[in-house]
Amino acid sequence: MSGHQAPDAPRASTGRASRWRQALTPTRVLALLLTAVAITLIAENTRQVKIRLLVPVVTMPLYAALLIMFVIGLLAGALLVYSRNRRRRRARY
């Protein structure tokens, strides 16, 4: 034996704080902040607006129109992520 000990392998911390640090990546924090801003914007705009849907004109609260567009954006983003992951899985096999 030489007098040197091998350094201990870094231990994975199983504490609650460590799990939070792993879960809160910069991308997720940014997504949460943008979602909070979007929800604030939606909640603050309550007046009635006229919206043209190709031919018909619909009168609705602005927050409802913003909320609908927010949900459509979320669904479009989820669809893009799903299709990208599906293509990657197919390429592996």
Salt bridges, closest charged atoms under 4 A:
none
